[in-house]
Amino acid sequence: MKILIRKVLVLVILFCNLAVFAQVKTPVYTLADTLRGSLNSERTWWDVQRYELAFKADYINKTISGSNEILYKVVKANDGKTRMQIDLQEPLLIDSIWFNEKSKLTFEHVGSVWYAQVPAQNNAEVNRVKIFYHGAVHQAKRAPWDGGFIFTTDSLSRPWMTVACQGLGASVWYPNKDHQSDEPDLGASLTMTIPDTLVGVANGRLVFKNHNNDGTVTYKYNVQNAISNYCIIPYIGKYVNFKEEYPGEKGKLDINYWVLDYNLNKAKTYMPDQVHKMLKSFEHWFGPYPFYEDGYQLIDASHTGMEHQSAVSYGNKYKFGYLGRDMSGNGWGIKWDFIIIHESGHEWFGNNITTKDLADMWVHEGFTNYSETLFVDYIFGKQAGNEYNYGIRKGIRNDRPIIPAYGVNAQGSGDMYPKGGNMLHTIRHSMNNDELFRSILRGLNKTFYHQTVTTAQIENYFSKKAGYNYAKVFDQYLRTTQVPVFEYYIKNGEVFYRYTNCVTGFDLPLVFNKAGVKTLKIIPSEEWKHSKLSSGQNALLTEVAIESMYYLDIKTKK
């Protein structure tokens, strides 16, 4: 009887595990997912030009109130029957919506989607809606991963507030068109009214600071460049500031460091060194910092860090590595501050180049993950970069494809970070031309400067500029969980090779170099091929050498 019970329990556990597995592999998307993640008729007729956001946070009651005035351009004639979709997540509530400061609009909502009935408008008209809202705000439980408004205290028990909302969406704390494809082309402003014992910081540049003679002070910041909704962020706390001018590729770049008052001395000796190294290496690889007009700010935060455009949040506790840990496991990841380097890398990939759909988030995270390798390469040398990149490979799970479903605000596997970075490292070595590779990275940031893009645009640009069609390589690493197997053996002065466990047509070139030995280049396919080896080339084909440059499983005959 006990054996039977154990068998039943095993079957129940197996069934439950299979059910969980099925859920992971085949997620179910709701109407709310579609409304949030798709471009429907209530969204496509208008294009956001600018946000003018103002709010006041109640630290005691954990509520906020405010308004967002949206300047927009009509891109498709509206007969007055089409509604305008505004996103504001529960439990926040919209109080009223005004059209061009004259007429009050009627509205209704379903969950976190609000529909305003707007008057007829002609194509190319520019109009405004101002949305007043208030309520209890969704609070982050484990920022920045789950997202939301953050009400916390610093180490001296003083109020400290900010927001982290990538993926979850900026509509978690203010009303907007919450779709990644539509950034406010003319920038945004953020005005915050806070207790006069605290300091407010936000993206861009300070416009004014007004004392209100009621125990509060109002700060207004302005961003000149287009900006993603989730990057518009307030920082409120006992901040102090120090600043400098950095001689960058485009001229003088204003850098502001905002740190909690008790961190000032260590910040002055710690932050600039890492920021200077970051800017020098990334401007080399990617081109000029994309937001000279708005400056660069590094700001103490209560969470680990986020890439908020021109206002990077920092919570790495002034330690090298990631909170003092080496992400590579081989020593290279503990020689620099992970958060300063990684989150700043997003200024190029994520903030300058932004994907239209969250499903293509690998463009943000894969390239930025690879910026870590390029930083190590620039500061410590190419071998160090190879070793760092190989070290972070241990974080790849291959649990599901990097690119998920489109149009439902879906985010793919976390493999978009280390696997995306390893894919780019693989492509770089297959090109065997670092100057060409660098020109492609710089060209991406120039060609798609301040734009929203699709993965197809990025993939096609890469192939066109490289002079080789990498379509199957992108398919392999972004759209499957298979790790290609490179099989090879050496016999009678020849190397025999092929790929298995790969998409049909997988054709990643492999190039091997060593001082004093003729370069070896092969392009394996799914069929066995062979190439004659010249003097010394057999020494190029070691598992260690192959794996340090290419994300492949290796199978060889001794």
MARLUM-335624 format. One line per 4 residues: for each residue x, y, z of C-alpha. Coordinates in nm, 3 decimals. Last residue first. Example, Ala and Ser with C-alpha at 12.3 -4.5 7.8 and 13.67 -1.06 7.14 Angstrom:
BEGIN
1.367:-0.106:0.714; 1.230:-0.450:0.780
end
This chain:
BEGIN
4.084:1.237:-3.070; 3.738:1.270:-3.223; 3.565:1.598:-3.160; 3.240:1.738:-3.029
3.222:2.103:-2.928; 2.915:2.291:-2.809; 2.910:2.636:-2.960; 2.916:2.994:-2.836
3.227:3.100:-3.025; 3.547:3.283:-2.927; 3.667:3.122:-2.604; 3.495:2.798:-2.702
3.703:2.750:-3.015; 4.036:2.821:-2.847; 3.959:2.596:-2.550; 3.834:2.315:-2.773
4.153:2.325:-2.976; 4.171:2.384:-3.348; 4.447:2.641:-3.384; 4.717:2.377:-3.328
4.607:2.201:-3.650; 4.700:2.519:-3.833; 5.073:2.480:-3.766; 5.173:2.418:-4.127
4.880:2.423:-4.366; 4.557:2.235:-4.311; 4.350:2.102:-4.598; 3.977:2.157:-4.559
3.688:1.914:-4.517; 3.312:1.925:-4.525; 3.050:1.702:-4.363; 2.696:1.820:-4.423
2.506:2.036:-4.176; 2.721:2.333:-4.275; 3.067:2.452:-4.175; 3.219:2.773:-4.309
3.595:2.754:-4.257; 3.864:3.015:-4.209; 4.221:2.939:-4.097; 4.468:3.224:-4.065
4.828:3.127:-4.145; 5.036:3.071:-3.833; 5.309:3.301:-3.698; 5.082:3.467:-3.445
4.759:3.277:-3.405; 4.425:3.311:-3.576; 4.111:3.103:-3.618; 3.799:3.195:-3.816
3.468:3.012:-3.802; 3.182:3.108:-4.032; 2.829:3.055:-3.898; 2.621:2.873:-4.159
2.300:2.740:-4.008; 2.097:2.636:-4.314; 1.839:2.433:-4.127; 1.844:2.531:-3.764
2.102:2.359:-3.546; 2.166:2.044:-3.347; 2.450:1.951:-3.585; 2.724:2.150:-3.759
3.003:1.998:-3.971; 3.377:1.936:-3.983; 3.669:1.743:-4.130; 4.016:1.893:-4.085
4.290:1.777:-4.318; 4.654:1.679:-4.268; 4.589:1.306:-4.272; 4.303:1.324:-4.023
4.175:1.600:-3.799; 3.831:1.580:-3.639; 3.532:1.808:-3.616; 3.181:1.843:-3.481
3.049:2.188:-3.397; 2.724:2.151:-3.203; 2.477:2.436:-3.218; 2.312:2.521:-2.884
1.940:2.473:-2.931; 1.703:2.701:-2.741; 1.559:2.851:-3.059; 1.455:3.197:-3.180
1.738:3.428:-3.076; 2.045:3.206:-3.103; 1.963:3.003:-3.412; 1.757:3.264:-3.593
2.033:3.523:-3.551; 2.285:3.280:-3.700; 2.046:3.190:-3.980; 2.007:3.555:-4.078
2.383:3.629:-4.064; 2.407:3.708:-4.435; 2.762:3.830:-4.497; 2.892:4.166:-4.618
2.928:4.285:-4.260; 2.743:4.607:-4.337; 2.446:4.429:-4.495; 2.435:4.149:-4.238
2.440:4.383:-3.938; 2.186:4.620:-4.090; 1.952:4.328:-4.164; 1.971:4.202:-3.806
1.909:4.546:-3.657; 1.618:4.626:-3.888; 1.466:4.281:-3.837; 1.493:4.325:-3.457
1.256:4.617:-3.487; 1.339:4.983:-3.423; 1.257:5.293:-3.223; 1.477:5.590:-3.305
1.703:5.836:-3.122; 1.990:5.765:-3.365; 1.907:5.459:-3.575; 2.173:5.523:-3.842
2.424:5.675:-3.599; 2.394:5.420:-3.320; 2.386:5.132:-3.567; 2.684:5.278:-3.753
2.893:5.289:-3.436; 2.824:4.921:-3.375; 2.884:4.840:-3.743; 3.208:5.043:-3.750
3.328:4.849:-3.446; 3.269:4.518:-3.624; 3.453:4.645:-3.930; 3.743:4.760:-3.713
3.737:4.430:-3.527; 3.775:4.224:-3.844; 3.766:3.847:-3.804; 3.395:3.845:-3.899
3.340:3.510:-3.726; 3.497:3.659:-3.416; 3.240:3.938:-3.403; 2.952:3.701:-3.474
3.045:3.481:-3.179; 3.086:3.779:-2.947; 2.745:3.900:-3.062; 2.593:3.560:-2.984
2.771:3.555:-2.647; 2.616:3.888:-2.554; 2.269:3.773:-2.653; 2.326:3.449:-2.460
2.440:3.641:-2.152; 2.157:3.901:-2.149; 1.874:3.775:-2.373; 1.906:3.454:-2.171
1.655:3.617:-1.938; 1.402:3.456:-2.166; 1.159:3.669:-2.361; 0.941:3.956:-2.246
0.582:3.977:-2.361; 0.397:4.307:-2.406; 0.125:4.126:-2.602; 0.192:4.241:-2.960
0.476:4.003:-3.039; 0.530:3.655:-2.896; 0.870:3.565:-2.746; 1.227:3.641:-2.869
1.496:3.496:-2.641; 1.366:3.144:-2.687; 1.293:2.931:-2.380; 1.487:2.758:-2.101
1.825:2.787:-2.271; 1.976:2.849:-1.925; 2.268:3.081:-1.998; 2.436:3.205:-1.678
2.743:2.985:-1.731; 2.816:3.190:-2.041; 2.932:3.473:-1.815; 3.279:3.321:-1.801
3.319:3.288:-2.177; 3.258:3.660:-2.218; 3.506:3.744:-1.943; 3.770:3.518:-2.095
3.732:3.662:-2.442; 3.744:4.018:-2.305; 4.058:3.938:-2.104; 4.217:3.799:-2.419
4.127:4.119:-2.602; 4.289:4.357:-2.355; 4.233:4.504:-2.007; 4.059:4.840:-2.062
3.922:4.802:-2.415; 3.849:4.426:-2.392; 3.692:4.463:-2.047; 3.468:4.740:-2.183
3.389:4.534:-2.493; 3.291:4.240:-2.274; 3.065:4.462:-2.062; 2.919:4.619:-2.379
2.817:4.265:-2.470; 2.556:4.270:-2.196; 2.443:4.601:-2.338; 2.412:4.450:-2.686
2.212:4.156:-2.555; 2.002:4.365:-2.318; 1.864:4.640:-2.537; 1.850:4.451:-2.867
1.737:4.146:-2.669; 1.426:4.349:-2.582; 1.273:4.253:-2.914; 0.960:4.113:-2.750
0.911:4.450:-2.579; 0.799:4.587:-2.915; 0.921:4.907:-3.082; 1.279:4.853:-2.975
1.486:5.147:-2.851; 1.818:5.267:-2.996; 1.936:5.574:-2.806; 1.783:5.454:-2.480
1.801:5.076:-2.502; 2.140:5.032:-2.666; 2.343:5.353:-2.649; 2.241:5.483:-2.307
2.205:5.118:-2.215; 2.581:5.091:-2.176; 2.542:5.323:-1.877; 2.346:5.052:-1.698
2.618:4.795:-1.767; 2.926:5.004:-1.681; 2.800:5.180:-1.370; 2.624:4.864:-1.251
2.920:4.627:-1.298; 3.178:4.840:-1.120; 3.522:4.725:-1.234; 3.795:4.466:-1.156
3.563:4.201:-1.013; 3.430:4.079:-1.348; 3.775:3.987:-1.475; 3.851:3.736:-1.200
3.730:3.411:-1.354; 3.379:3.373:-1.213; 3.238:3.596:-1.485; 2.978:3.769:-1.267
3.239:3.847:-0.999; 3.051:3.946:-0.683; 3.098:4.266:-0.481; 2.743:4.391:-0.533
2.796:4.311:-0.902; 3.169:4.350:-0.958; 3.348:4.639:-0.790; 3.181:4.790:-0.487
3.039:5.136:-0.423; 2.714:4.990:-0.287; 2.591:4.881:-0.630; 2.282:5.101:-0.612
2.314:5.339:-0.906; 2.037:5.493:-1.112; 2.131:5.639:-1.448; 1.980:5.982:-1.511
2.055:6.072:-1.876; 1.811:5.796:-1.977; 1.708:5.572:-1.689; 1.928:5.265:-1.726
1.851:5.098:-1.393; 2.037:5.009:-1.074; 2.068:4.792:-0.767; 1.772:4.933:-0.576
1.771:5.221:-0.324; 1.925:5.458:-0.575; 2.227:5.690:-0.581; 2.231:5.890:-0.905
2.468:5.904:-1.200; 2.383:6.188:-1.438; 2.483:6.247:-1.799; 2.399:6.562:-1.994
2.070:6.651:-2.162; 2.214:6.802:-2.481; 2.500:6.550:-2.483; 2.246:6.270:-2.511
2.379:5.998:-2.744; 2.728:5.951:-2.598; 2.941:5.963:-2.911; 3.020:5.644:-3.103
2.963:5.281:-3.007; 3.308:5.125:-2.966; 3.530:5.423:-2.890; 3.250:5.622:-2.723
3.195:5.314:-2.512; 3.557:5.279:-2.402; 3.617:5.642:-2.312; 3.275:5.689:-2.158
3.306:5.381:-1.934; 3.661:5.465:-1.829; 3.551:5.818:-1.735; 3.247:5.687:-1.547
3.457:5.438:-1.349; 3.712:5.700:-1.243; 3.441:5.958:-1.174; 3.246:5.730:-0.934
3.502:5.626:-0.672; 3.695:5.920:-0.522; 3.405:6.164:-0.524; 3.157:5.892:-0.427
3.361:5.805:-0.118; 3.337:6.161:0.010; 2.972:6.218:-0.081; 2.817:5.897:0.050
2.681:6.053:0.373; 2.494:6.316:0.171; 2.315:6.065:-0.050; 2.454:6.092:-0.400
2.380:6.291:-0.714; 2.672:6.296:-0.959; 2.635:6.537:-1.249; 2.830:6.509:-1.574
2.816:6.781:-1.839; 2.973:6.662:-2.165; 3.217:6.898:-2.336; 3.286:6.815:-2.700
3.131:6.558:-2.932; 3.391:6.287:-2.864; 3.401:6.368:-2.497; 3.603:6.604:-2.280
3.411:6.542:-1.953; 3.287:6.842:-1.756; 3.240:6.798:-1.383; 2.978:6.781:-1.111
2.911:6.731:-0.741; 2.567:6.705:-0.588; 2.397:6.633:-0.259; 2.089:6.421:-0.214
1.877:6.367:0.094; 1.597:6.199:-0.100; 1.372:6.209:-0.406; 1.463:6.054:-0.741
1.203:6.094:-1.015; 1.200:5.880:-1.333; 1.122:5.917:-1.702; 1.299:5.606:-1.836
0.985:5.391:-1.850; 0.821:5.626:-2.101; 1.116:5.606:-2.340; 1.284:5.937:-2.424
1.311:6.171:-2.723; 1.566:6.441:-2.653; 1.531:6.775:-2.475; 1.464:6.641:-2.128
1.351:6.900:-1.875; 1.354:6.901:-1.496; 1.122:7.096:-1.265; 1.163:7.102:-0.889
0.896:7.221:-0.645; 0.957:7.274:-0.272; 0.730:7.195:0.018; 0.691:7.311:0.377
0.421:7.562:0.290; 0.634:7.853:0.172; 0.633:7.712:-0.186; 1.009:7.716:-0.249
1.070:7.699:-0.623; 1.351:7.510:-0.801; 1.379:7.567:-1.174; 1.473:7.416:-1.509
1.706:7.140:-1.384; 1.854:6.944:-1.672; 1.790:6.598:-1.812; 1.626:6.320:-1.617
1.517:6.371:-1.258; 1.638:6.489:-0.917; 1.443:6.615:-0.617; 1.603:6.711:-0.286
1.448:6.663:0.059; 1.380:6.884:0.362; 1.152:7.101:0.147; 0.902:6.815:0.128
0.823:6.734:-0.238; 0.654:6.886:-0.541; 0.775:6.724:-0.860; 0.786:6.854:-1.216
0.903:6.621:-1.492; 0.948:6.750:-1.844; 0.951:6.556:-2.167; 1.121:6.520:-2.501
1.018:6.652:-2.840; 0.974:6.311:-3.001; 0.775:6.172:-2.708; 0.844:5.800:-2.758
0.594:5.580:-2.937; 0.718:5.227:-3.012; 0.755:5.127:-2.647; 0.383:5.135:-2.582
0.237:5.293:-2.271; 0.057:5.589:-2.420; 0.056:5.786:-2.096; -0.094:5.816:-1.747
0.153:5.810:-1.452; 0.271:5.557:-1.191; 0.221:5.202:-1.319; 0.160:5.358:-1.661
0.539:5.371:-1.689; 0.538:5.002:-1.777; 0.580:4.664:-1.611; 0.855:4.597:-1.861
1.073:4.876:-1.723; 0.913:5.027:-1.413; 1.159:5.145:-1.150; 1.045:5.445:-0.944
1.200:5.665:-0.674; 1.163:5.765:-0.309; 1.383:5.804:-0.003; 1.247:5.921:0.331
1.504:5.939:0.614; 1.582:5.634:0.831; 1.955:5.712:0.855; 2.042:5.419:0.629
1.808:5.556:0.361; 1.435:5.504:0.374; 1.178:5.345:0.142; 0.888:5.428:-0.085
0.950:5.277:-0.427; 0.691:5.316:-0.700; 0.662:5.010:-0.925; 0.876:4.732:-1.063
0.905:4.355:-1.022; 1.273:4.341:-1.111; 1.392:4.686:-0.999; 1.283:4.660:-0.730
1.163:4.369:-0.521; 0.827:4.463:-0.374; 0.763:4.762:-0.599; 0.462:4.962:-0.490
0.151:5.008:-0.701; 0.022:5.355:-0.626; -0.269:5.458:-0.410; -0.459:5.731:-0.587
-0.453:6.031:-0.815; -0.505:6.149:-1.172; -0.543:6.456:-1.390; -0.498:6.408:-1.765
-0.422:6.694:-1.998; -0.488:6.637:-2.366; -0.314:6.845:-2.625; -0.338:6.903:-2.999
-0.127:6.911:-3.314; -0.320:6.862:-3.638; -0.138:6.666:-3.910; -0.454:6.477:-4.020
-0.775:6.640:-3.910; -0.947:6.601:-3.576; -1.301:6.503:-3.473; -1.355:6.537:-3.099
-1.213:6.294:-2.841; -1.387:6.026:-2.637; -1.128:5.914:-2.383; -1.072:5.542:-2.329
-0.881:5.422:-2.022; -0.693:5.094:-2.005; -0.577:4.970:-1.664; -0.891:4.774:-1.587
-1.151:4.861:-1.846; -1.205:5.234:-1.855; -1.447:5.505:-1.948; -1.402:5.864:-2.058
-1.582:6.191:-2.120; -1.369:6.485:-2.220; -1.363:6.829:-2.060; -1.326:7.112:-2.307
-1.093:7.410:-2.307; -0.736:7.327:-2.198; -0.667:7.178:-2.544; -0.878:6.874:-2.450
-0.914:6.809:-2.078; -0.923:6.470:-1.903; -1.053:6.427:-1.550; -1.005:6.227:-1.230
-0.808:5.929:-1.363; -0.757:5.660:-1.101; -0.455:5.469:-0.974; -0.524:5.117:-0.838
-0.479:5.012:-1.114; -0.258:5.096:-1.407; -0.290:5.403:-1.621; -0.288:5.368:-2.001
-0.469:5.616:-2.224; -0.646:5.492:-2.536; -0.797:5.768:-2.749; -1.138:5.687:-2.898
-1.244:5.692:-3.259; -1.588:5.833:-3.319; -1.478:6.191:-3.376; -1.396:6.140:-3.741
-1.022:6.109:-3.680; -0.778:6.164:-3.965; -0.461:5.959:-3.922; -0.130:6.097:-3.803
-0.273:6.344:-3.553; 0.015:6.494:-3.358; 0.038:6.482:-2.981; 0.118:6.701:-2.682
0.032:6.507:-2.370; -0.024:6.694:-2.044; 0.028:6.463:-1.749; -0.123:6.540:-1.414
-0.070:6.480:-1.046; -0.152:6.283:-0.738; 0.048:6.019:-0.552; -0.024:5.782:-0.265
0.189:5.595:-0.014; 0.001:5.738:0.285; 0.309:5.867:0.467; 0.523:5.941:0.158
0.253:6.142:-0.017; 0.398:6.205:-0.363; 0.320:6.512:-0.570; 0.310:6.506:-0.948
0.376:6.691:-1.272; 0.433:6.544:-1.618; 0.459:6.746:-1.939; 0.493:6.476:-2.205
0.586:6.555:-2.565; 0.522:6.463:-2.928; 0.312:6.148:-2.893; 0.170:6.021:-3.222
-0.203:5.983:-3.277; -0.414:5.763:-3.508; -0.234:5.442:-3.405; -0.346:5.421:-3.044
-0.725:5.376:-3.038; -0.705:5.178:-3.364; -0.479:4.917:-3.205; -0.103:4.899:-3.164
-0.053:4.596:-2.941; 0.116:4.536:-2.607; -0.114:4.692:-2.351; -0.443:4.604:-2.513
-0.310:4.259:-2.599; -0.186:4.188:-2.247; -0.517:4.314:-2.103; -0.704:4.079:-2.337
-0.505:3.796:-2.181; -0.205:3.598:-2.298; -0.156:3.231:-2.213; 0.204:3.117:-2.203
0.296:2.802:-2.397; 0.643:2.687:-2.294; 0.634:2.809:-1.936; 0.276:2.691:-1.886
0.359:2.353:-2.033; 0.651:2.316:-1.793; 0.424:2.401:-1.500; 0.176:2.137:-1.616
0.457:1.887:-1.666; 0.577:1.955:-1.313; 0.226:1.908:-1.178; 0.187:1.579:-1.368
0.524:1.457:-1.239; 0.428:1.552:-0.882; 0.096:1.367:-0.917; 0.269:1.065:-1.073
0.527:1.057:-0.793; 0.249:1.083:-0.535; 0.063:0.793:-0.697; 0.379:0.583:-0.696
0.442:0.666:-0.329; 0.085:0.567:-0.245; 0.128:0.236:-0.428; 0.453:0.165:-0.243
0.283:0.243:0.090; 0.000:0.000:0.000
end
